[in-house]
C-alpha cells in the first residue's frame, strides 16, 4: 500500500484502489474509528502484508486532512489488538503473522449486523431532531447534574471496598420511595424497590423472577415493538391486544387469551398513541389478573411528563392484591446515557426479586446511583421535570401552529406527534430517508403486530 520515495523521507500511496483509505466527516462514526476500522480490515484481509511499515502519524494525517492525534488514536487501537508493532523512530509495522487461510472465517467473509438496526438508526451517536425516546438536549441540567456526579464520584471512591447491595444503593431507593409516593401515588418501602439498567433490564428481571417461559402475554397493539421481540426471545408468546381511545381493550384480551400469564401496558401515556388507560379498563385489567393469577407489568412511560392536567395515578397504586410490577427509568427525564431505571414490586415478591438480582443482575453503576439520589434529595429532579414540561408544552404549541399553517394532517398524542401519510405511502422508507436529512422520525407501522390494522404514519416525539 505505502512505500518510501528514493530519498526515503516521503510516503506515497501505491495502491489507492486496493485500500481506498478515506474518512467521511458527515458520518456519525468518529474519524479515528474510521481510520482504525479501514486499516484493521486491510490488515486482516491481507491487503497490507506483515512487516509493512505504515506511514507516520504526520504523513497520514496530512494525506487524510485530520489531526496527528486522530491518527495516533487509530494506531494505538491497532497496537492494542496486536495488529501492528510500534518501534519508535523505526516506525510502526504490521505485525508478523501467518497468512490468513481463504477457508478460515475472516473479516472478508464474516459480517455481524448491528443490533436492532431495523428499529434504531444508530447507537452512541448524537440524537437527531424528532428522535423518539430522547429528551431535549438543551434542557439537560448541565449545572446541577455535574456537581451531583462529582460528589458521587468522590463518595464512591472513598466508600467501603465491599460488595454493594445488588438491589441498588439504599440512598437512592429511599429517595425513590419518597418521590414515588408524591409523584405517582405509590406507597412502598425501599426494600420493594430494585434499581435496574432501564426498562429493558427491568423487563428481563421480571420475566426471570416470575418464571413465565411458555406463557402467553398481552401486549398493546400498536405497542413498543422491542417489547414483543423481547418476550419472544424469553420464550413467551406475545398476544397483540388492540388499543383504542381508552387504552388497551381488556375485553378483547380476555377473548383472545383468557389464561395469559402476563400483560404489559403503558397506562399513563400509551406509546405511541398517547392515550391514558381509562378507570374502567384499569379495574378490568386488575380483576382479570386476580382471577387468573396473572401478572401486570406497568411500563410508566412518560407519565412524569404529562403536559395537560395531573397524570393518572400509577396502576401499582390501585393494585390491592399484589399483581402489578411497576417499571420506570430516568431515560426520558434525564438521559438514556445514564443507563438507570427502577422497579417497584409487591411486598410478597420483594425477597424473590432480591435473590434474582443478587445472583444474575445486580444494580449498575454505583456512582450514577449516588448522583441520582443526591439530585432527587436536593429537589433538582422535581424542578427539572417542571422545566421540561413547560419547555415541551411551548414547543408542542409552536409545532402544532406550523403544521396547521402547512396544512399537514397531524395528531398530538401526549408527547408524540402522529403525522398521517397518504394511501400507499411507505412510512418505513420515508423514515429511512429522513435520517439522510438529519431527522429521525419513527415509522408507525412496525408498532402494529397485526398487519391488517397498520396505518402508514410517522411518529415524532
GUGU-548064 format. One record per residue (C-alpha): x negated, y, z negated; residue in one letter. Coordinates in Angstrom, 3 decimals. Layout:
{{X; Y; Z}; "A"} ...
This chain:
{{0.000; 0.000; 0.000}; "X"} {{-2.581; 2.560; -1.087}; "X"} {{-6.295; 2.868; -0.227}; "X"} {{-9.075; 5.431; -0.527}; "X"} {{-10.450; 7.511; 2.324}; "X"} {{-14.142; 7.304; 3.303}; "X"} {{-15.219; 9.664; 0.519}; "X"} {{-13.302; 7.557; -1.973}; "X"} {{-11.592; 10.599; -3.503}; "X"} {{-8.150; 10.766; -1.991}; "X"} {{-5.333; 8.208; -1.984}; "X"} {{-3.288; 7.724; 1.142}; "X"} {{-0.179; 5.640; 1.674}; "X"} {{-0.934; 2.836; 4.153}; "X"} {{2.470; 1.124; 4.253}; "X"} {{5.340; 3.504; 3.592}; "X"} {{7.714; 1.217; 5.475}; "X"} {{6.929; -1.629; 3.100}; "X"} {{7.189; 0.171; -0.234}; "X"} {{9.177; 3.297; 0.654}; "X"} {{8.490; 4.769; -2.774}; "X"} {{10.832; 7.721; -3.216}; "X"} {{12.735; 9.439; -6.005}; "X"} {{16.279; 10.742; -5.948}; "X"} {{16.759; 13.805; -8.151}; "X"} {{20.536; 13.557; -7.786}; "X"} {{20.545; 10.091; -9.312}; "X"} {{21.506; 9.762; -12.981}; "X"} {{18.560; 7.366; -13.468}; "X"} {{15.517; 9.273; -14.873}; "X"} {{12.663; 9.849; -12.431}; "X"} {{10.167; 7.838; -14.486}; "X"} {{12.607; 4.920; -14.490}; "X"} {{12.998; 5.152; -10.691}; "X"} {{9.220; 5.072; -10.171}; "X"} {{8.789; 2.186; -12.616}; "X"} {{11.543; 0.109; -11.004}; "X"} {{10.186; 0.689; -7.476}; "X"} {{6.626; -0.270; -8.413}; "X"} {{7.768; -3.220; -10.510}; "X"} {{9.853; -4.556; -7.632}; "X"} {{6.967; -4.172; -5.193}; "X"} {{4.577; -5.990; -7.541}; "X"} {{6.962; -8.854; -8.274}; "X"} {{7.773; -9.294; -4.593}; "X"} {{4.077; -9.445; -3.734}; "X"} {{4.065; -6.276; -1.635}; "X"} {{1.283; -4.927; -3.839}; "X"} {{-1.411; -7.563; -4.186}; "X"} {{-3.017; -8.482; -7.525}; "X"} {{-6.083; -6.362; -8.165}; "X"} {{-4.826; -3.434; -6.068}; "X"} {{-5.747; -0.107; -7.578}; "X"} {{-2.771; 2.217; -7.969}; "X"} {{-3.143; 5.940; -7.291}; "X"} {{-3.967; 8.244; -10.170}; "X"} {{-1.183; 9.966; -12.086}; "X"} {{-2.075; 13.267; -10.413}; "X"} {{-2.138; 11.893; -6.863}; "X"} {{1.141; 10.022; -7.132}; "X"} {{2.769; 12.940; -8.934}; "X"} {{1.704; 15.255; -6.108}; "X"} {{2.985; 12.829; -3.486}; "X"} {{6.389; 12.497; -5.143}; "X"} {{6.702; 16.068; -6.404}; "X"} {{7.038; 15.116; -10.064}; "X"} {{5.019; 15.797; -13.199}; "X"} {{1.995; 13.704; -14.178}; "X"} {{3.757; 12.827; -17.431}; "X"} {{6.576; 11.261; -15.445}; "X"} {{4.160; 9.015; -13.519}; "X"} {{2.267; 8.177; -16.692}; "X"} {{5.501; 7.061; -18.384}; "X"} {{6.201; 4.724; -15.450}; "X"} {{2.646; 3.309; -15.557}; "X"} {{2.894; 2.798; -19.336}; "X"} {{6.036; 0.697; -18.867}; "X"} {{4.288; -1.386; -16.200}; "X"} {{1.396; -1.932; -18.601}; "X"} {{3.789; -2.914; -21.407}; "X"} {{5.218; -5.540; -19.089}; "X"} {{1.694; -6.838; -18.292}; "X"} {{2.161; -5.969; -14.627}; "X"} {{-0.799; -3.571; -14.461}; "X"} {{-4.084; -3.201; -16.318}; "X"} {{-5.306; 0.301; -17.247}; "X"} {{-9.096; 0.624; -17.006}; "X"} {{-9.768; 4.231; -17.949}; "X"} {{-11.904; 6.001; -15.347}; "X"} {{-11.774; 2.858; -13.199}; "X"} {{-8.074; 3.474; -12.651}; "X"} {{-5.003; 1.301; -13.017}; "X"} {{-4.880; -2.007; -11.178}; "X"} {{-2.177; -4.574; -10.564}; "X"} {{-2.721; -7.447; -12.969}; "X"} {{-4.203; -10.628; -11.552}; "X"} {{-1.522; -13.278; -11.316}; "X"} {{-0.765; -16.360; -9.224}; "X"} {{1.238; -15.714; -6.097}; "X"} {{4.994; -15.922; -6.543}; "X"} {{6.361; -19.118; -5.056}; "X"} {{9.042; -18.458; -2.423}; "X"} {{11.146; -21.180; -4.025}; "X"} {{10.933; -19.672; -7.502}; "X"} {{13.520; -17.129; -8.715}; "X"} {{12.159; -13.619; -8.251}; "X"} {{13.285; -10.029; -8.072}; "X"} {{13.812; -10.676; -4.356}; "X"} {{16.443; -13.364; -4.902}; "X"} {{17.979; -12.618; -8.314}; "X"} {{20.348; -9.705; -8.783}; "X"} {{22.018; -9.042; -12.135}; "X"} {{25.032; -6.784; -11.948}; "X"} {{25.667; -4.032; -14.458}; "X"} {{28.379; -4.975; -16.979}; "X"} {{31.858; -3.658; -16.187}; "X"} {{30.657; -1.862; -13.071}; "X"} {{34.141; -2.147; -11.563}; "X"} {{35.589; -0.184; -14.504}; "X"} {{32.879; 2.183; -15.782}; "X"} {{30.862; 4.275; -13.366}; "X"} {{27.664; 4.410; -15.468}; "X"} {{26.110; 3.721; -18.844}; "X"} {{23.817; 6.101; -20.737}; "X"} {{24.456; 8.842; -18.187}; "X"} {{25.724; 12.351; -18.746}; "X"} {{29.552; 12.308; -18.697}; "X"} {{31.347; 13.815; -15.738}; "X"} {{34.412; 16.088; -15.708}; "X"} {{37.723; 14.250; -16.209}; "X"} {{35.978; 11.128; -17.527}; "X"} {{38.314; 9.212; -19.819}; "X"} {{37.349; 8.446; -23.403}; "X"} {{34.639; 11.093; -23.696}; "X"} {{35.148; 14.111; -25.987}; "X"} {{34.398; 17.632; -24.774}; "X"} {{30.615; 18.009; -24.828}; "X"} {{30.744; 21.732; -25.568}; "X"} {{32.884; 21.031; -28.662}; "X"} {{30.273; 18.785; -30.285}; "X"} {{29.411; 20.041; -33.810}; "X"} {{25.872; 20.952; -32.793}; "X"} {{25.051; 22.812; -36.036}; "X"} {{26.634; 20.742; -38.790}; "X"} {{26.045; 17.261; -37.386}; "X"} {{22.226; 17.526; -37.025}; "X"} {{21.989; 18.691; -40.652}; "X"} {{24.059; 15.756; -41.859}; "X"} {{21.971; 13.445; -39.716}; "X"} {{18.695; 14.818; -41.132}; "X"} {{19.883; 14.436; -44.715}; "X"} {{20.992; 10.881; -43.959}; "X"} {{17.670; 10.034; -42.334}; "X"} {{15.804; 11.096; -45.464}; "X"} {{18.162; 9.180; -47.748}; "X"} {{17.874; 6.068; -45.628}; "X"} {{14.066; 6.290; -45.503}; "X"} {{13.842; 6.627; -49.279}; "X"} {{16.562; 4.077; -50.035}; "X"} {{16.002; 0.659; -51.590}; "X"} {{14.275; -1.920; -49.396}; "X"} {{17.041; -4.481; -49.604}; "X"} {{19.929; -5.833; -47.556}; "X"} {{22.743; -3.319; -47.154}; "X"} {{26.397; -4.137; -47.761}; "X"} {{27.441; -5.817; -44.483}; "X"} {{30.884; -4.202; -44.727}; "X"} {{29.291; -0.747; -44.492}; "X"} {{27.856; 1.873; -46.813}; "X"} {{30.023; 2.380; -49.915}; "X"} {{29.869; 6.184; -49.485}; "X"} {{31.405; 6.011; -46.018}; "X"} {{34.087; 3.501; -46.969}; "X"} {{35.070; 5.668; -49.946}; "X"} {{35.289; 8.789; -47.791}; "X"} {{37.332; 6.942; -45.178}; "X"} {{39.792; 5.650; -47.782}; "X"} {{40.482; 9.227; -48.857}; "X"} {{40.614; 10.589; -45.329}; "X"} {{42.978; 7.876; -44.065}; "X"} {{45.355; 8.459; -46.975}; "X"} {{45.665; 12.120; -45.988}; "X"} {{45.488; 11.961; -42.202}; "X"} {{47.100; 8.613; -41.373}; "X"} {{49.218; 7.795; -44.415}; "X"} {{47.224; 4.616; -45.140}; "X"} {{46.977; 3.560; -48.781}; "X"} {{43.950; 1.300; -49.185}; "X"} {{40.862; 0.766; -51.311}; "X"} {{37.299; 0.967; -49.954}; "X"} {{36.923; -2.819; -50.076}; "X"} {{39.668; -3.121; -47.447}; "X"} {{37.553; -1.074; -45.017}; "X"} {{34.893; -2.585; -42.760}; "X"} {{32.512; -0.417; -40.731}; "X"} {{32.055; -1.585; -37.139}; "X"} {{30.338; -0.572; -33.926}; "X"} {{33.594; 0.797; -32.477}; "X"} {{36.916; -0.557; -31.221}; "X"} {{35.434; -3.426; -29.209}; "X"} {{33.300; -4.548; -32.152}; "X"} {{36.354; -4.360; -34.411}; "X"} {{38.425; -6.389; -31.952}; "X"} {{35.714; -9.039; -31.756}; "X"} {{35.511; -9.225; -35.541}; "X"} {{39.289; -9.561; -35.889}; "X"} {{39.520; -12.343; -33.313}; "X"} {{36.756; -14.258; -35.090}; "X"} {{38.185; -13.787; -38.558}; "X"} {{41.751; -14.680; -37.554}; "X"} {{40.629; -17.730; -35.544}; "X"} {{43.160; -17.199; -32.758}; "X"} {{41.449; -19.027; -29.878}; "X"} {{44.072; -20.755; -27.749}; "X"} {{46.884; -18.409; -28.816}; "X"} {{48.942; -16.058; -26.692}; "X"} {{48.511; -12.332; -27.283}; "X"} {{50.819; -9.492; -26.327}; "X"} {{49.100; -6.595; -24.567}; "X"} {{50.591; -3.359; -23.280}; "X"} {{51.286; -3.079; -19.547}; "X"} {{49.860; -0.725; -18.467}; "X"} {{47.154; -1.024; -21.062}; "X"} {{43.398; -0.948; -21.545}; "X"} {{42.051; -3.474; -19.008}; "X"} {{38.932; -4.206; -21.050}; "X"} {{41.122; -5.475; -23.886}; "X"} {{42.736; -8.005; -21.550}; "X"} {{39.324; -9.188; -20.431}; "X"} {{38.046; -9.415; -23.997}; "X"} {{40.993; -11.571; -25.036}; "X"} {{40.443; -13.930; -22.128}; "X"} {{36.746; -14.266; -22.958}; "X"} {{37.661; -15.003; -26.584}; "X"} {{39.913; -17.851; -25.476}; "X"} {{43.313; -16.167; -25.848}; "X"} {{45.982; -15.808; -23.146}; "X"} {{46.989; -12.155; -22.605}; "X"} {{50.728; -11.680; -22.117}; "X"} {{51.477; -8.303; -20.467}; "X"} {{54.443; -6.578; -22.122}; "X"} {{55.883; -3.550; -20.268}; "X"} {{55.605; -0.051; -21.751}; "X"} {{58.409; 2.487; -21.343}; "X"} {{59.216; 5.852; -22.896}; "X"} {{59.376; 4.309; -26.384}; "X"} {{56.184; 2.281; -26.121}; "X"} {{55.797; -1.493; -25.944}; "X"} {{59.123; -3.225; -25.219}; "X"} {{59.130; -5.682; -28.129}; "X"} {{62.292; -7.403; -26.876}; "X"} {{60.524; -8.259; -23.617}; "X"} {{57.566; -9.607; -25.574}; "X"} {{59.762; -11.916; -27.623}; "X"} {{61.349; -13.168; -24.408}; "X"} {{58.051; -13.893; -22.671}; "X"} {{56.023; -15.255; -25.596}; "X"} {{58.020; -15.530; -28.839}; "X"} {{55.328; -17.662; -30.503}; "X"} {{52.358; -15.448; -29.644}; "X"} {{49.843; -15.213; -32.443}; "X"} {{48.829; -11.607; -31.830}; "X"} {{49.989; -8.260; -30.467}; "X"} {{47.613; -5.390; -29.655}; "X"} {{49.232; -1.947; -29.490}; "X"} {{48.307; 1.731; -29.365}; "X"} {{51.328; 3.008; -31.307}; "X"} {{50.206; 6.570; -31.961}; "X"} {{49.347; 7.681; -28.414}; "X"} {{49.641; 4.866; -25.916}; "X"} {{46.832; 4.524; -23.426}; "X"} {{47.276; 5.580; -20.684}; "X"} {{50.935; 6.725; -20.749}; "X"} {{50.626; 8.892; -23.869}; "X"} {{53.935; 7.791; -25.460}; "X"} {{54.431; 7.102; -29.167}; "X"} {{55.900; 3.799; -30.311}; "X"} {{59.421; 4.622; -31.488}; "X"} {{60.520; 3.876; -35.081}; "X"} {{62.901; 1.166; -33.861}; "X"} {{60.167; -0.548; -31.844}; "X"} {{57.747; -0.310; -34.775}; "X"} {{60.163; -2.068; -37.070}; "X"} {{60.981; -4.680; -34.451}; "X"} {{57.283; -5.397; -33.954}; "X"} {{56.655; -5.773; -37.676}; "X"} {{59.719; -8.009; -38.079}; "X"} {{58.518; -10.237; -35.231}; "X"} {{55.080; -10.577; -36.841}; "X"} {{56.550; -11.524; -40.207}; "X"} {{58.970; -14.076; -38.728}; "X"} {{56.325; -15.845; -36.670}; "X"} {{53.325; -15.402; -38.939}; "X"} {{51.657; -13.369; -36.174}; "X"} {{49.179; -10.526; -36.458}; "X"} {{49.278; -6.992; -35.057}; "X"} {{46.081; -5.142; -34.172}; "X"} {{46.675; -1.399; -34.219}; "X"} {{44.319; 0.499; -31.923}; "X"} {{44.630; 4.008; -33.368}; "X"} {{43.708; 5.544; -30.037}; "X"} {{43.711; 9.368; -30.074}; "X"} {{46.245; 9.625; -32.902}; "X"} {{43.989; 12.096; -34.701}; "X"} {{44.086; 14.352; -31.622}; "X"} {{47.870; 14.550; -31.293}; "X"} {{48.430; 18.004; -29.767}; "X"} {{52.132; 18.563; -30.398}; "X"} {{53.635; 18.258; -33.854}; "X"} {{52.490; 15.930; -36.579}; "X"} {{51.309; 12.488; -35.439}; "X"} {{53.346; 9.478; -36.450}; "X"} {{52.031; 7.559; -39.469}; "X"} {{49.772; 4.630; -38.762}; "X"} {{51.578; 1.340; -38.214}; "X"} {{49.441; -0.069; -41.041}; "X"} {{51.106; 2.421; -43.407}; "X"} {{54.545; 0.948; -42.610}; "X"} {{53.486; -2.687; -42.975}; "X"} {{54.799; -4.195; -46.225}; "X"} {{53.803; -7.795; -45.509}; "X"} {{50.106; -7.565; -44.649}; "X"} {{50.350; -8.385; -40.934}; "X"} {{48.651; -5.282; -39.435}; "X"} {{44.932; -4.686; -38.892}; "X"} {{44.071; -1.050; -38.200}; "X"} {{41.105; -0.210; -35.943}; "X"} {{39.724; 3.292; -35.469}; "X"} {{36.500; 4.853; -34.244}; "X"} {{34.608; 8.124; -34.015}; "X"} {{34.031; 7.792; -30.271}; "X"} {{36.828; 10.143; -29.169}; "X"} {{36.473; 12.615; -32.049}; "X"} {{32.696; 12.994; -32.488}; "X"} {{30.836; 10.999; -29.835}; "X"} {{30.776; 7.490; -28.351}; "X"} {{26.985; 7.671; -28.681}; "X"} {{27.399; 7.154; -32.438}; "X"} {{28.492; 3.571; -31.826}; "X"} {{30.526; 3.664; -35.026}; "X"} {{34.068; 2.701; -35.946}; "X"} {{36.033; 1.165; -38.782}; "X"} {{38.870; -1.189; -39.519}; "X"} {{41.327; -1.486; -42.391}; "X"} {{42.502; -4.999; -43.210}; "X"} {{45.272; -6.254; -45.506}; "X"} {{44.069; -6.931; -49.044}; "X"} {{44.680; -10.657; -48.631}; "X"} {{42.255; -10.747; -45.684}; "X"} {{39.541; -8.485; -47.122}; "X"} {{37.395; -11.274; -48.523}; "X"} {{37.640; -13.319; -45.320}; "X"} {{36.616; -10.348; -43.155}; "X"} {{33.790; -9.541; -45.561}; "X"} {{32.437; -13.064; -45.204}; "X"} {{32.596; -12.956; -41.395}; "X"} {{30.753; -9.646; -41.139}; "X"} {{28.137; -10.819; -43.643}; "X"} {{27.414; -13.887; -41.532}; "X"} {{27.922; -12.669; -37.960}; "X"} {{28.406; -8.936; -37.567}; "X"} {{27.066; -6.633; -40.312}; "X"} {{27.802; -2.920; -40.114}; "X"} {{25.443; -0.992; -37.803}; "X"} {{23.024; 1.901; -38.305}; "X"} {{22.848; 2.927; -41.967}; "X"} {{21.584; 6.423; -41.103}; "X"} {{24.611; 7.170; -38.914}; "X"} {{26.950; 5.812; -41.569}; "X"} {{25.455; 8.103; -44.225}; "X"} {{25.630; 11.076; -41.860}; "X"} {{29.322; 10.493; -41.114}; "X"} {{30.045; 10.088; -44.834}; "X"} {{28.487; 13.492; -45.549}; "X"} {{30.229; 15.011; -42.524}; "X"} {{33.604; 13.921; -43.917}; "X"} {{32.808; 14.748; -47.561}; "X"} {{31.798; 18.334; -46.754}; "X"} {{35.036; 18.971; -44.827}; "X"} {{33.306; 19.271; -41.446}; "X"} {{35.243; 16.420; -39.889}; "X"} {{38.710; 17.885; -40.519}; "X"} {{37.554; 21.327; -39.347}; "X"} {{36.054; 19.725; -36.240}; "X"} {{39.349; 17.971; -35.472}; "X"} {{41.279; 21.244; -35.797}; "X"} {{38.886; 22.947; -33.359}; "X"} {{39.141; 20.036; -30.939}; "X"} {{42.947; 20.091; -30.901}; "X"} {{43.032; 23.846; -30.376}; "X"} {{40.489; 23.612; -27.548}; "X"} {{42.250; 20.699; -25.862}; "X"} {{45.590; 22.466; -26.111}; "X"} {{44.177; 25.553; -24.377}; "X"} {{42.545; 23.503; -21.631}; "X"} {{45.646; 21.418; -21.086}; "X"} {{47.749; 24.546; -20.629}; "X"} {{45.242; 26.070; -18.203}; "X"} {{45.001; 22.872; -16.163}; "X"} {{48.784; 22.493; -16.048}; "X"} {{49.137; 26.030; -14.738}; "X"} {{46.560; 25.405; -11.990}; "X"} {{48.238; 22.190; -10.900}; "X"} {{51.631; 23.889; -10.772}; "X"} {{50.185; 26.605; -8.558}; "X"} {{48.719; 23.971; -6.227}; "X"} {{51.971; 22.019; -6.118}; "X"} {{50.328; 18.815; -7.386}; "X"} {{52.613; 16.164; -8.887}; "X"} {{51.131; 15.571; -12.351}; "X"} {{52.356; 14.475; -15.757}; "X"} {{50.784; 15.461; -19.060}; "X"} {{50.783; 12.323; -21.226}; "X"} {{49.240; 13.216; -24.550}; "X"} {{45.584; 13.890; -23.773}; "X"} {{45.920; 12.070; -20.454}; "X"} {{46.796; 13.684; -17.143}; "X"} {{48.528; 11.397; -14.639}; "X"} {{48.310; 12.576; -11.029}; "X"} {{50.764; 10.758; -8.782}; "X"} {{49.494; 9.824; -5.336}; "X"} {{51.426; 9.343; -2.148}; "X"} {{52.650; 5.983; -0.751}; "X"} {{49.825; 3.770; 0.457}; "X"} {{47.168; 5.720; -1.427}; "X"} {{44.212; 3.759; -2.818}; "X"} {{43.542; 5.184; -6.271}; "X"} {{40.522; 2.899; -6.810}; "X"} {{38.858; 4.200; -3.649}; "X"} {{39.758; 7.788; -4.495}; "X"} {{38.235; 7.470; -7.974}; "X"} {{35.058; 5.993; -6.493}; "X"} {{34.781; 8.847; -4.003}; "X"} {{35.349; 11.388; -6.781}; "X"} {{32.162; 10.244; -8.529}; "X"} {{30.197; 11.393; -5.460}; "X"} {{31.681; 14.835; -6.138}; "X"} {{30.646; 14.745; -9.809}; "X"} {{34.074; 13.881; -11.204}; "X"} {{35.139; 10.646; -12.873}; "X"} {{38.920; 10.144; -12.939}; "X"} {{40.069; 6.593; -13.680}; "X"} {{42.367; 4.757; -11.262}; "X"} {{45.624; 3.811; -12.948}; "X"} {{46.447; 0.642; -11.006}; "X"} {{43.826; -1.581; -12.757}; "X"} {{45.532; -0.783; -16.077}; "X"} {{48.515; -2.863; -14.914}; "X"} {{48.309; -6.627; -15.334}; "X"} {{51.479; -7.068; -13.289}; "X"} {{50.681; -6.104; -9.702}; "X"} {{54.386; -5.567; -8.957}; "X"} {{54.528; -2.691; -11.443}; "X"} {{51.380; -0.927; -10.286}; "X"} {{51.695; 2.746; -9.428}; "X"} {{48.956; 4.451; -7.374}; "X"} {{47.772; 7.290; -9.546}; "X"} {{44.650; 8.647; -11.155}; "X"} {{44.200; 9.116; -14.905}; "X"} {{42.270; 12.159; -16.068}; "X"} {{41.545; 12.843; -19.732}; "X"} 
